[in-house]
Amino acid sequence: MTDSSIISKIWNLAGVLRDDGVGYGDYLEQITYLLFLKMADELNKPPYSKGLVFPKLKDVDGNEIVNGEICDWETLSCKRGAELESFYSQLLRTLSTEKGMLGQIYTKSQNKIQDPSKLLKVIDLIDKENWNLMGADIKGKIYEGLLEKNAMDSSGSSGAGQYFTPRALIKTIVACVQPKPKKSIADPACGSGGFFLAAYDWIVSNNELDREEKAFLKNDTFYGNEIVAGTRRMCLMNMYLHNIGEIDGNTPIKSADALISDDGTRVDYVLANPPFGKKSSMTITNEVGEAEKQDMSYNRQDFWETTSNKQLNFLQHIKTMLKITGEAAVVLPDNVLFEGGAGEEVRKQLLKTTELHTILRLPTGIFYAPGVKANVLFFSNKPASKEAWTKDVWFYDYRTNIHHTPKKRTMTMQHLEDFITLYNSENLDKRKETWSEENEEGRWRKYSYEDIIARDKTSLDIFWIKDKSLTDLDNLPDPDILANEIIENIESGLNAFKEIMETINGNEK
């Protein structure tokens, strides 16, 4: 069976299950459970003979059942009908209590395919292939394809789009940062692991790795956090399918909230797209028994400012995570660039303590979650100094007069080739502006530290290119793009009003 036919069969089966009420997200989870089990079975056979031990079925209290069956692929694939459904459900519950990556993959696992015949089809499809002999690229392609389908499908229900960063953007960021072998890479909100995989591919493709470097890349390069159990499971499986980590090893992806504390980890690179949306909050029960939301702030000594703004907290945390020579590239919403109060102080400190050298302004319509206006901040950590480390901030405006949609007019890496070239990773000091007084449409422009500090609230929300749609009706985008942008703006405005109302209602209580 060819690579493309495997992908087609898996995706077609996803469509069949979807008709039965099993969404892409649920299907993706079941694929994860079954693939992991099948690959473990392959590793226990020649030529690998790893000797992985799987437990017997356990009861609801976590005790092994006397004469219980082994929770492995061989036992599962022999079952049929109601017995298959029952055994599969018990197998998932049992494996969720195990240690190491095995237990992490199956944490809170449940059978979502209630029709035994459909479940058997998925099992048979997976059983026909030798997955460990299959290249990491094709395994990854299959899984990444399902992840993207899930993101596209779930703008409303599961919210998967919020953790799926467009791969073209991720690859662009990695191409600019150019991570080196034997360096540590972290993502404190890693979602499905997109940054890790792109960094892995970059390092493999652009370096002749020796045995030591290959071992480091596989087992010691990546560190991350993901608090959503299902998303974390997808990340672990995605990484494993791309040849990162060992099936019987420990996982580098923690389930803890990265913002709670500084765990002492220091890395060479942080590549991240922290979650957008509402400020950090928690629901409590007040004195009269009513549910009440309270803003949640992280009181950390390493933070410049205590705030409930989630994105500002992540930015401060990322600064803490970096080694003195570390580099970061972080996707952040517009509010981080202009918000007053804590936002202003965080920007001032970032400009002083790091070299904030580049900001990429992104267009709307590239994320599956609507109404997102984002930027990529590139900065290098530096040792303590009385003088500000930032001298110039280079801006690339890929927003003004740029129109994309997530499905029909998708942003590709080719759209950002000009930015990659102008970024000039080899020598940041040799950059040349494309903007000038003679060329006011140039998208690449620098502002000095003094210029930025003099701006109201030290705002980094900077534009200079004229929006053609405001001055010339002939330059309006196509109707589908215009309609999409209107929808995005309305939804973004509604979300903002909801946040305001929640704040007002909270204050009134």
C-alpha positions as CSV (number, residue, x, y, z in Angstrom):
1,M,0.0,0.0,0.0
2,T,1.4,3.4,-1.0
3,D,1.8,6.3,1.4
4,S,-0.9,8.3,-0.1
5,S,-3.4,5.4,-0.1
6,I,-2.8,4.8,3.6
7,I,-3.5,8.5,4.3
8,S,-6.6,8.3,2.1
9,K,-7.9,5.2,3.8
10,I,-7.4,6.6,7.3
11,W,-9.0,9.9,6.4
12,N,-12.0,8.2,4.6
13,L,-12.6,6.1,7.7
14,A,-12.6,9.3,9.8
15,G,-15.4,10.5,7.5
16,V,-17.4,7.3,8.0
17,L,-17.1,7.6,11.8
18,R,-17.9,11.2,11.7
19,D,-21.3,10.3,10.2
20,D,-21.8,8.2,13.4
21,G,-21.1,11.1,15.6
22,V,-17.4,10.5,16.2
23,G,-15.6,13.8,15.5
24,Y,-12.1,14.2,14.1
25,G,-10.9,14.9,17.6
26,D,-12.3,11.6,19.1
27,Y,-11.1,9.7,16.0
28,L,-7.7,11.1,16.4
29,E,-7.6,10.0,20.0
30,Q,-8.6,6.4,19.1
31,I,-6.0,6.3,16.3
32,T,-3.4,7.4,18.9
33,Y,-4.4,4.6,21.4
34,L,-4.4,1.9,18.7
35,L,-1.3,3.1,16.8
36,F,0.8,3.2,20.0
37,L,-0.3,-0.3,20.9
38,K,0.4,-1.7,17.4
39,M,3.9,-0.1,17.3
40,A,4.7,-1.5,20.8
41,D,3.7,-5.0,19.5
42,E,6.0,-4.6,16.6
43,L,8.9,-3.5,18.8
44,N,8.5,-6.7,20.9
45,K,9.1,-8.8,17.8
46,P,12.3,-9.4,15.8
47,P,14.4,-7.5,14.8
48,Y,13.7,-5.2,17.7
49,S,12.8,-7.6,20.6
50,K,12.6,-4.8,23.1
51,G,10.8,-6.9,25.7
52,L,8.1,-4.3,26.6
53,V,5.9,-5.7,29.3
54,F,2.1,-5.0,29.2
55,P,-0.1,-5.5,32.3
56,K,-3.0,-7.8,32.7
57,L,-6.5,-6.3,32.9
58,K,-7.2,-4.5,36.1
59,D,-10.4,-3.9,38.0
60,V,-11.9,-0.5,38.7
61,D,-9.8,-0.3,41.9
62,G,-6.6,-0.7,39.9
63,N,-5.8,-4.3,40.9
64,E,-4.8,-6.9,38.4
65,I,-7.5,-9.4,37.7
66,V,-6.5,-13.1,38.4
67,N,-6.2,-14.9,35.1
68,G,-6.9,-11.6,33.4
69,E,-6.0,-11.2,29.7
70,I,-2.9,-9.2,28.6
71,C,-3.5,-5.6,27.5
72,D,-1.6,-5.9,24.2
73,W,-2.3,-5.6,20.5
74,E,-2.3,-9.4,19.9
75,T,-5.1,-9.9,22.4
76,L,-7.1,-6.9,21.2
77,S,-6.9,-7.8,17.5
78,C,-8.4,-11.2,18.1
79,K,-11.6,-9.9,19.6
80,R,-14.9,-9.5,17.8
81,G,-18.3,-8.0,18.4
82,A,-19.4,-7.0,21.9
83,E,-16.4,-8.8,23.4
84,L,-14.1,-6.4,21.4
85,E,-15.9,-3.3,22.7
86,S,-15.8,-4.5,26.3
87,F,-12.1,-5.6,26.2
88,Y,-11.0,-2.4,24.5
89,S,-12.7,-0.2,27.1
90,Q,-11.1,-2.3,29.9
91,L,-7.7,-2.1,28.2
92,L,-7.8,1.7,28.0
93,R,-8.7,2.0,31.7
94,T,-5.9,-0.4,32.6
95,L,-3.2,1.2,30.5
96,S,-4.1,4.6,32.0
97,T,-2.8,3.5,35.4
98,E,0.7,2.5,34.1
99,K,3.9,4.5,34.5
100,G,6.1,6.2,31.9
101,M,5.0,7.2,28.4
102,L,2.5,4.3,28.3
103,G,0.4,5.7,31.1
104,Q,0.8,9.3,29.7
105,I,-0.6,8.3,26.3
106,Y,-3.6,6.6,27.9
107,T,-4.4,9.1,30.6
108,K,-8.2,9.6,30.9
109,S,-8.7,7.5,27.8
110,Q,-12.1,6.3,26.8
111,N,-13.6,4.3,23.9
112,K,-15.6,6.7,21.7
113,I,-16.3,4.2,18.9
114,Q,-19.3,2.4,20.2
115,D,-20.0,0.3,17.1
116,P,-17.8,-2.8,17.3
117,S,-17.8,-3.3,13.5
118,K,-16.4,0.2,13.0
119,L,-13.8,-0.3,15.7
120,L,-12.7,-3.5,14.0
121,K,-12.3,-1.6,10.7
122,V,-9.9,0.8,12.4
123,I,-8.0,-2.0,14.1
124,D,-7.7,-4.0,10.8
125,L,-6.5,-0.9,8.9
126,I,-3.8,-0.3,11.4
127,D,-2.9,-4.0,11.7
128,K,-2.1,-4.4,8.0
129,E,0.9,-2.0,8.2
130,N,4.3,-2.3,9.8
131,W,4.5,1.1,11.3
132,N,8.0,0.9,12.7
133,L,9.4,0.2,9.2
134,M,7.5,3.1,7.8
135,G,9.4,6.4,7.5
136,A,8.9,9.0,10.2
137,D,7.9,11.5,7.4
138,I,4.9,9.5,6.3
139,K,3.8,8.6,9.8
140,G,4.1,12.2,10.7
141,K,2.2,13.2,7.5
142,I,-0.7,11.0,8.4
143,Y,-0.9,12.3,12.0
144,E,-0.3,15.9,11.1
145,G,-3.0,15.7,8.4
146,L,-5.5,14.4,11.0
147,L,-4.5,17.2,13.4
148,E,-5.1,19.8,10.8
149,K,-8.4,18.3,9.8
150,N,-9.4,18.4,13.4
151,A,-8.5,22.0,13.7
152,M,-10.4,22.9,10.6
153,D,-13.4,21.0,11.7
154,S,-13.6,22.2,15.2
155,S,-13.8,26.0,15.1
156,G,-17.0,25.7,17.0
157,S,-17.1,22.6,19.1
158,S,-13.8,21.2,20.4
159,G,-11.7,24.4,20.0
160,A,-8.8,22.4,18.5
161,G,-8.0,25.4,16.3
162,Q,-6.7,27.3,19.3
163,Y,-3.7,24.9,19.7
164,F,-3.1,24.3,16.0
165,T,-0.6,26.9,14.8
166,P,-0.4,27.1,11.0
167,R,2.5,25.0,9.9
168,A,3.7,27.5,7.3
169,L,4.2,30.1,10.1
170,I,6.0,27.5,12.4
171,K,8.4,26.6,9.6
172,T,9.0,30.2,8.8
173,I,9.9,30.9,12.5
174,V,12.2,27.9,12.7
175,A,13.9,28.9,9.4
176,C,14.7,32.3,10.9
177,V,15.9,31.0,14.3
178,Q,17.8,28.1,12.8
179,P,18.2,26.0,15.9
180,K,21.6,24.2,16.3
181,P,22.3,20.6,17.2
182,K,22.8,19.6,20.9
183,K,20.8,22.7,22.0
184,S,17.7,22.5,24.2
185,I,14.3,23.7,22.8
186,A,11.2,24.4,24.9
187,D,7.6,25.3,24.4
188,P,5.6,26.1,27.6
189,A,2.3,25.6,25.8
190,C,3.2,23.1,23.2
191,G,-0.3,22.0,21.9
192,S,0.2,19.2,19.4
193,G,4.0,19.8,19.2
194,G,4.2,21.7,15.9
195,F,7.3,23.7,16.9
196,F,9.1,20.6,18.1
197,L,8.6,18.8,14.9
198,A,9.6,21.7,12.7
199,A,12.7,22.3,14.7
200,Y,13.5,18.5,14.5
201,D,13.2,18.6,10.7
202,W,15.3,21.7,10.4
203,I,18.1,20.3,12.5
204,V,18.1,16.9,10.6
205,S,17.9,18.6,7.1
206,N,20.6,21.2,7.7
207,N,23.2,19.3,9.6
208,E,25.3,16.1,9.2
209,L,24.6,14.7,12.6
210,D,27.0,12.2,14.4
211,R,25.7,9.5,16.7
212,E,25.9,11.6,19.8
213,E,24.0,14.5,18.2
214,K,21.3,12.1,16.9
215,A,20.9,10.6,20.4
216,F,20.6,14.1,22.0
217,L,18.1,15.2,19.4
218,K,15.9,12.1,20.0
219,N,16.0,12.1,23.8
220,D,17.3,15.4,25.3
221,T,16.4,18.3,23.0
222,F,12.8,19.0,23.7
223,Y,10.9,20.2,26.8
224,G,7.3,21.3,27.0
225,N,4.1,21.8,29.0
226,E,0.5,21.1,27.9
227,I,-2.3,21.2,30.5
228,V,-5.1,19.8,28.2
229,A,-4.9,16.0,28.6
230,G,-6.2,15.2,25.1
231,T,-3.9,17.7,23.4
232,R,-0.9,16.5,25.4
233,R,-1.6,13.0,24.3
234,M,-1.7,14.1,20.7
235,C,1.6,15.9,21.2
236,L,3.3,12.8,22.7
237,M,2.1,10.6,19.9
238,N,3.0,13.2,17.2
239,M,6.5,13.4,18.6
240,Y,6.9,9.7,18.9
241,L,5.8,9.1,15.3
242,H,8.4,11.6,14.2
243,N,11.1,9.6,16.0
244,I,11.4,11.8,19.1
245,G,11.5,9.9,22.4
246,E,11.3,6.2,23.4
247,I,8.2,4.1,23.8
248,D,9.3,2.9,27.2
249,G,11.0,6.2,28.3
250,N,9.8,9.2,30.2
251,T,8.0,12.0,28.6
252,P,9.5,15.5,28.3
253,I,6.0,17.0,28.1
254,K,4.7,18.0,31.5
255,S,1.0,18.2,32.3
256,A,1.5,21.0,34.8
257,D,0.7,24.7,34.3
258,A,4.0,26.2,33.2
259,L,3.1,29.6,34.7
260,I,2.7,28.3,38.3
261,S,6.3,28.5,39.1
262,D,9.9,28.6,37.8
263,D,11.0,24.9,37.8
264,G,14.6,25.9,37.1
265,T,14.7,24.7,33.5
266,R,16.9,26.9,31.3
267,V,17.0,26.3,27.6
268,D,18.8,27.6,24.4
269,Y,15.6,28.2,22.5
270,V,11.9,28.9,23.2
271,L,9.6,28.6,20.3
272,A,6.0,29.1,21.3
273,N,2.4,30.2,20.5
274,P,0.9,30.5,24.0
275,P,-2.9,30.3,24.2
276,F,-4.8,33.4,23.2
277,G,-8.2,34.5,24.5
278,K,-9.4,35.5,27.9
279,K,-7.4,36.5,30.9
280,S,-6.5,33.8,33.4
281,S,-9.4,33.2,35.7
282,M,-10.9,30.5,38.0
283,T,-14.4,29.8,39.1
284,I,-15.1,29.7,42.8
285,T,-18.2,29.5,45.0
286,N,-18.9,32.6,47.0
287,E,-20.4,33.0,50.4
288,V,-24.0,32.8,49.1
289,G,-23.3,29.7,47.1
290,E,-23.1,31.4,43.7
291,A,-20.4,30.6,41.1
292,E,-18.1,33.5,40.6
293,K,-15.1,34.1,38.3
294,Q,-12.0,35.6,39.8
295,D,-9.0,36.9,37.8
296,M,-6.0,34.7,38.5
297,S,-2.6,36.3,38.8
298,Y,0.7,34.5,39.2
299,N,2.7,35.9,42.1
300,R,6.3,35.1,41.0
301,Q,9.4,36.9,42.1
302,D,11.0,36.4,38.7
303,F,8.2,38.3,36.9
304,W,8.5,42.0,36.3
305,E,4.7,42.6,36.8
306,T,1.9,40.7,38.5
307,T,-1.0,40.6,36.1
308,S,-4.0,38.4,35.1
309,N,-3.1,38.8,31.4
310,K,-2.2,35.3,30.3
311,Q,-0.1,36.4,27.3
312,L,2.0,38.9,29.4
313,N,2.6,36.1,31.9
314,F,3.8,33.7,29.3
315,L,6.1,36.4,27.9
316,Q,7.6,36.9,31.3
317,H,7.9,33.2,31.9
318,I,9.7,32.6,28.5
319,K,12.2,35.3,29.5
320,T,12.9,33.4,32.7
321,M,13.3,30.1,30.8
322,L,16.1,31.3,28.6
323,K,19.8,30.7,29.2
324,I,21.8,33.9,29.2
325,T,22.6,33.3,25.5
326,G,19.1,31.9,24.7
327,E,16.8,33.0,21.9
328,A,13.0,33.1,21.6
329,A,10.4,33.5,19.0
330,V,6.9,33.9,20.4
331,V,3.5,34.3,18.7
332,L,1.5,36.9,20.7
333,P,-1.8,38.8,20.2
334,D,-1.9,42.6,19.5
335,N,-2.8,43.5,23.1
336,V,0.8,42.6,24.2
337,L,2.1,45.4,21.9
338,F,-0.1,48.2,23.1
339,E,-1.8,47.4,26.5
340,G,-1.1,49.9,29.2
341,G,-0.3,49.3,32.9
342,A,1.5,46.0,33.3
343,G,1.8,45.7,29.5
344,E,3.8,48.9,29.3
345,E,6.2,47.8,32.1
346,V,6.7,44.4,30.6
347,R,7.6,45.9,27.2
348,K,10.0,48.3,28.8
349,Q,11.7,45.5,30.7
350,L,11.8,43.3,27.6
351,L,13.5,46.1,25.6
352,K,16.0,46.6,28.4
353,T,16.9,43.1,29.4
354,T,16.8,41.4,26.0
355,E,17.6,42.3,22.5
356,L,14.1,42.5,20.9
357,H,15.3,42.7,17.3
358,T,12.4,41.7,15.2
359,I,8.5,41.8,15.1
360,L,6.6,40.1,12.3
361,R,3.0,41.6,12.0
362,L,0.7,38.8,10.8
363,P,-2.5,39.1,8.9
364,T,-5.9,38.0,10.0
365,G,-7.4,34.8,8.5
366,I,-4.4,32.5,9.0
367,F,-5.6,30.8,12.2
368,Y,-8.6,28.5,12.4
369,A,-9.8,30.4,15.5
370,P,-11.5,33.5,14.0
371,G,-10.6,37.1,14.8
372,V,-7.0,36.5,15.8
373,K,-4.6,39.4,15.3
374,A,-1.1,38.2,16.1
375,N,2.6,39.0,15.8
376,V,5.8,37.1,16.2
377,L,8.4,38.6,18.6
378,F,12.0,37.5,18.1
379,F,14.4,38.3,21.0
380,S,17.7,37.2,22.4
381,N,18.4,37.0,26.1
382,K,21.4,38.9,27.5
383,P,23.3,39.3,30.8
384,A,22.4,42.0,33.3
385,S,23.4,45.5,32.1
386,K,22.7,49.2,33.0
387,E,22.2,50.0,29.4
388,A,19.2,48.7,27.4
389,W,20.2,45.8,25.1
390,T,17.7,46.6,22.4
391,K,19.1,49.2,19.9
392,D,16.7,48.8,16.9
393,V,13.5,46.8,16.4
394,W,12.9,45.7,12.9
395,F,9.2,45.4,11.8
396,Y,7.9,43.4,8.9
397,D,4.3,44.4,8.1
398,Y,2.7,41.3,6.6
399,R,-0.8,42.5,7.6
400,T,-1.7,45.7,5.7
401,N,-3.3,44.9,2.4
402,I,-2.7,41.2,2.9
403,H,-5.7,38.8,2.8
404,H,-5.8,35.2,3.7
405,T,-8.4,32.6,4.8
406,P,-7.6,29.3,6.6
407,K,-9.1,27.1,3.9
408,K,-9.4,28.8,0.5
409,R,-6.5,31.3,0.5
410,T,-4.1,29.6,2.9
411,M,-0.9,31.4,3.8
412,T,2.0,29.3,2.7
413,M,5.7,29.5,3.5
414,Q,6.3,31.0,0.0
415,H,4.3,34.0,1.1
416,L,6.9,34.6,3.8
417,E,10.0,34.0,1.8
418,D,10.6,37.7,1.5
419,F,10.6,38.0,5.3
420,I,12.9,35.1,5.8
421,T,15.4,36.6,3.3
422,L,15.2,40.1,4.9
423,Y,15.5,38.6,8.4
424,N,19.0,37.6,7.4
425,S,19.7,34.9,10.1
426,E,23.3,34.7,9.2
427,N,24.0,38.3,10.2
428,L,21.3,40.4,11.9
429,D,23.6,43.5,11.7
430,K,23.7,43.5,7.9
431,R,19.9,44.1,7.4
432,K,18.7,46.6,4.9
433,E,15.3,48.4,5.0
434,T,12.9,48.1,2.1
435,W,11.0,51.2,3.4
436,S,12.2,54.7,2.6
437,E,10.7,58.1,2.0
438,E,10.7,57.2,-1.7
439,N,9.2,53.8,-1.1
440,E,6.6,54.2,1.6
441,E,5.1,50.8,0.7
442,G,8.2,49.0,1.9
443,R,7.3,46.3,4.4
444,W,10.6,46.1,6.2
445,R,11.4,49.0,8.5
446,K,13.4,49.6,11.7
447,Y,12.7,51.8,14.7
448,S,15.3,52.8,17.2
449,Y,15.0,52.1,20.9
450,E,14.7,55.9,21.5
451,D,11.8,56.1,19.0
452,I,9.9,53.4,20.7
453,I,10.5,54.6,24.3
454,A,9.2,58.0,23.3
455,R,5.9,56.5,22.0
456,D,2.8,56.5,24.2
457,K,2.9,53.5,26.6
458,T,6.1,52.3,24.8
459,S,3.7,50.9,22.2
460,L,5.1,48.4,19.7
461,D,1.8,48.5,17.7
462,I,3.4,50.3,14.7
463,F,2.0,50.6,11.1
464,W,3.1,52.9,8.3
465,I,1.6,51.4,5.1
466,K,-1.7,52.9,3.9
467,D,-4.6,50.5,3.8
468,K,-5.7,50.6,0.2
469,S,-9.2,49.5,0.9
470,L,-9.8,52.7,2.9
471,T,-8.9,55.0,0.0
472,D,-9.8,53.1,-3.1
473,L,-13.0,51.0,-3.5
474,D,-11.4,49.2,-6.5
475,N,-8.8,47.7,-4.1
476,L,-11.4,46.0,-1.9
477,P,-10.6,42.3,-1.4
478,D,-12.7,39.5,-3.0
479,P,-16.2,39.1,-1.5
480,D,-15.4,35.9,0.3
481,I,-12.3,37.4,2.0
482,L,-14.2,40.6,2.8
483,A,-17.1,38.6,4.3
484,N,-14.6,36.5,6.3
485,E,-12.9,39.6,7.6
486,I,-16.2,41.1,8.6
487,I,-17.1,38.0,10.5
488,E,-13.7,37.9,12.2
489,N,-14.0,41.5,13.3
490,I,-17.6,41.0,14.7
491,E,-16.5,37.9,16.6
492,S,-13.4,39.6,17.9
493,G,-15.5,42.6,19.1
494,L,-18.1,40.3,20.7
495,N,-15.3,38.5,22.6
496,A,-13.9,41.8,23.8
497,F,-17.4,42.9,25.0
498,K,-17.8,39.6,26.8
499,E,-14.6,40.1,28.6
500,I,-15.6,43.6,29.6
501,M,-19.0,42.4,30.9
502,E,-17.4,39.6,32.9
503,T,-15.0,42.1,34.5
504,I,-17.9,44.5,35.3
505,N,-20.0,41.7,36.7
506,G,-17.1,40.4,38.7
507,N,-16.4,43.8,40.2
508,E,-20.1,44.3,41.1
509,K,-20.1,41.1,43.1
